[in-house]
Amino acid sequence: MRFRRLWMLWGQTAAAADFKVDMSFSKNDIAGMLKEYEEDYHTGMDIEMMAGLLYDYTSGYPFLVSRLCQLMDEDVGKGGRKREAWTKDGFYEAVRMLLTEKNTLFESLFGKLHDYPELNTMLWTLLFTGRSFAYSADGSVTDIAAMFGFIKNQNGTVAVSNRIFETRLYNYYLSVDEMQNTEIYKASLNDKNQFVVNGHLDMRRILERFVMHFHEIYGDCGERFLEEEGRQYFLLYLRPIINGVGNYYIESRTRSLKRTDVIVDYRGEQYIIEMKIWHGEEYNRRGEKQLLGYLEDYHLDTGYLLSFNFNKDKKTGIREIVLQDRKIIEAVV
């Protein structure tokens, strides 16, 4: 079987230290493999859509493409469920499985974080603070990260190679003892059973409780804390709630100290939360318009805006506004 052969091949080479030759699949490469698979199994999949999802999440990294296809074929599609497996819901289920499993690739990647502390520091800083790093082939840290496949050159700056790596790294950093001993994480564990109603995630309620806890625990912290720690703690609060059922990833095009967009997939439904540092009403209105654009792209009627405001006279809480027939639920910390 094609995907099993691919999986075996890349399973053997995943721990290799040096990928000097770009062997990534393009979206068209993936579509070609799916077309061959479809000729054999007749699942009725939307090949263009599925190739797009696979590429969006893996950036064509062969091991990840092959493993996701194997999971859909052999695990999600077992028991005569191949038609259900090769759908958007089946794909998200395979992503969830991949993000929670141990395999040679992930073991190799996380081993490098321990072997190279400077690499660990760069990736943590990139993910959680929004600080950008210039991509330099001659820089020791970026060279190491690129050699091991952690990062790529994105318009002259460092970016994590793909969504799967990025989410796995977020999960890794959020699961260390230091993070799980925080008060906000403990609050999430206590709260987590109240956010799912009839199988649907109540994102408004999540934001309400997060604002309440954050104000109680960190209300006296200063501007620097809000900028560098606030969004980290929202992800820390969110993860136990969706863990094991949903996934999330950060939209890399918007990750900065000013704004970050989190896309949550929960049982086939998407939720878009824009997190940003408050820089006045005019900036806030631009953020609302930007969020509207994402809602249009994802064909969603409701979006969420989480603002970290360090003004002394700020008004924390939740408000709801309607723009262009779409609802935006805004939470202010």
N, C-alpha and C positions, 0 to 999 in steps of 0.2 A: 504494500500500500504506500502511495507516494509520500504522504505526510509522516508515516512512521519512518520511512527511510530518511527523510529530511531531519526528523527529530533525533534519530540515532546519530546522524552525521554531525549535527551541531551540538548534540549532547557531549560528543567526544572532544570537540574543539572549544567548548564554551569557557573552559578555564585557562585557555591559552592567554599568555600575557600580552601579546603584541599583535594587533590587527592593523598592520600598515596598509593593507589593500582594502579599499571600500567594497565590501561584498554585500551591501544592503540591497534588499529588493525594492524596486519601484512599485508604485500602485499598479502599473500595467503588468509587471512581473507576477504580482499576487493574483491579479484578475486572471491571468493566463493559467495559473495553477488551479484556481477555483473552477475555471471553465472545464479543465480536464477532469477534475473531481466530479463536477456536475454531470458530465457525459456518462460517468460510470454509475452514479447513485441517484440522479434525478430528484433532488430534494426540492426543487422549485425556488431555490434561493435567489435573491436579487444580487447578482454577482458584483455589479458596480457598487452597490451600497456596502456589501460585505468587504470588498477589497478596500474601500475607503475607510471603514472602521478599523480594519487590521493595520492599515498604514498609519492612520491617525494615532493609534495607541502605541505602535512599535517603531515608527519611522523606518520601517523596513528591516529592522534587526532580524536576521534570519532565524536565530534560535527562538525568539519570541513569536514570530509569525508562525513557525512550524509548531511550537508548543500549543499556542492558542487553537490552531486548526486541529491538532490531535485531541485536545480537550473537548472541543465541540463534537468531533467525530466519535470519540470513544467513551466519553463520560456524560456530557450533556445529551448526546444522541443515543445513549444506550437504551435497550428495551423498545426498539422500534420507533424512537423519537427523533430520527434524523431530520425530518422536516422542521420540527420545532427547534432543533439545535442550530440550524443555519439561518437564524433570524436575529434581529437586534437583541431580543431578550436572551436568546441562547448565547450570543456573543458576550453580553455583559455577565452572564453566569460563568462563562469560561474565564473572563478577566478576574472575577472574584476568586475562582479556584487558583489561578496562576499567582495571584498576589498573596495567597495564604500558604502556598506549598514551599517545600524546600527542594532545591535542585542544584545541580553543579554550578550553574551560572551565578545564581544569587549567593551561594556559599563562597564562590571565588570573589565576587564583588565586595561583599562585606568583610572578607578576610583582608582585602586591600585597605579598607578603612582603618583597621588596626595596625597594619604594617606601615602605613604612611599617614601619620597624624596631621600633617599639613594638608593632605587631600581631604581628610575628614573635616577639618576646620573650614576649608573653602566651600565644600558642598553644603555644610550646615548653614554657613553665612549666606550663601546664594539662595537657599530655599526659604530661610526664615526671616531674613532682614531686608531682602530686596536689593542688597548691594550688588552692583554689577562688577564683573571682572573682565578686563580686556583679554581677548584671546591671543596668546603668543606661543608660537611653536617652540620658542626658545626658553619659555618660562618653565622652570622645573616642575611646579605643581600642575600647571595646565597640560604639560607634556605627559606627565604620569597619568592624569585623569583621562586624556584623550586616548592614550595607548591602551588603557584598560576598558575603554568603551563607555566611560561614565558620561562624558560630555561631548559636545559638538561646537563648531564655530557657527554662531548665528549672528550674521552681520557684524562680525568683528568682536563680539562679546561671547562669553562662556554661557552655554545653556546645557541643561541635563539632556542626555541623548534622546529620551522618549518618555512618554507618559507612564509606561509601566515601571521603568527605573525610578522615575520621580516619585510616584506614589509609594513604591516599595521603600524608598529612602525616607519619605515622610513617616511612613508607618514605623520604620526602624527607629528614627530619632524620637518619635512620640512614645515609643514603648520602653525607653530606658527608664531605670528606676527613678532617676531624678525627676522625670516628667510625671510618672505615675504616682509619685508622692506629693504632687501639688494639690492644693485645695480645690482648684477648678476641675481637675480630673476626678477627684473623689466626689465632687458635686454631681458630675455627669453620671457616674456610676449609680448614685442614688436616684437620679432623675430619669434614667434612660427608658424605663418602662412606660412612661406617660406620653411618648411622642409618636406612637403609631396608632392610627385610628382606621379601622377597617382595611388594614393592609397598606395605608398611605401614610407617608411621613408628614407630620405637622411641623413644617419649617418655621412658621410664625411662632409657635409655642417654644421651639428650640431657641429662637432669638430672644424671646421674652425672658426665659429662664437664664440664658447666658448673660444678658444685660444685668439682671438682678444679682446673680452671683458675682460677676466681675466687679460691679460697683461695691458690693459688700467686701470683697476680698482685696481688690486692688485700687479702690477709689482714691486713696491718698497718694498713689504713685504719680510721678511726674511725667512730663511730656516725652522724655527719652524712653521711658518704660513703655508708654503707649505705642510709640513708633516701632520699637524693636521687639516687643514681647506680645502686644495685643493680639495680633493675628495668629501667632503661634498658639496662644491659649484658646482661641476659638476652634482651631483644628483639634486641639487636645480635648476640648469639650465635645466636639462633634464625633470624633472617631468611635468612642464606645457605643454611641447611639446607633450608628449604621454598621458597625463591625460585624462581619459574617454574613450580612445581607446586602449591603450597598457598597459602592465604591465612590471615590472622589478623586479629582485631579485639579491641579492649578493651571489656569490658562497662562502659558508662559509669556504670551505677548503683552500681558498687562501686569506682570509681576514687577513691582517697583516699590519704593518707600511710599508712593502716593496711592496706589491702588493695586488690588489683586482680585481676580475673579476665581471663585471656587465653583466647579461644576460637580454636583452630586448626582449619581445614578442610584436610584433605590427602586427595586422591583420594576425596572423598565421605565420609570418616570425620572425626568431631569429637573433639577432645582439649581438655579443660578443665584449665587450670593456674591455680590460685589463688596469687598472689604476695602476701606480707604481711610486715610487720615484726613480729618476735617481741616479744610483750608478756606472756609468762608462759604457764604450762600451761593455765590456765583459758581464756584468750583463744584459745589454740591449739585447744582442744577445741571452742569455738564456731565457729572457722574450719572445722574438720572437718565439723561439722553443716551449716554453710552450703554447703559443697562438696557434701555429700550431696543437698541440695535441688536444686542445679544438675544433678547426675547424674540425678536423677529426671526433671527437666524435659526433658533431652536423651536420656533412655532409654539411659544409658550405665552400664556396670558398673565402670569404672575412672576415677578422677580423680587429679589431681596437685597437690601442695601444695609450694610453694617458699617457705621461711621465711628471712628475713635476720635473723640473730641476732647482736647485738653484745655478748652476755655473754662475759666472759673465759673462763669454764669451759664454754663451749658444746661440744657434740659434733657436728662436721660429718659429713655423709654421707647415706646413703639408708636409709630403713626402710619397711616395708610393713605396713599395718594393714587389718583387715577390720571394717567397720561396717555393720550391717543388710544383710549379704550383698553389699556393694559394697566394692571394693578401693580404698584410697587409698595412693598412693606418695608419701611425704613426703621432700623433700630439704631439708637445713639447711645454709646457708652461714654 
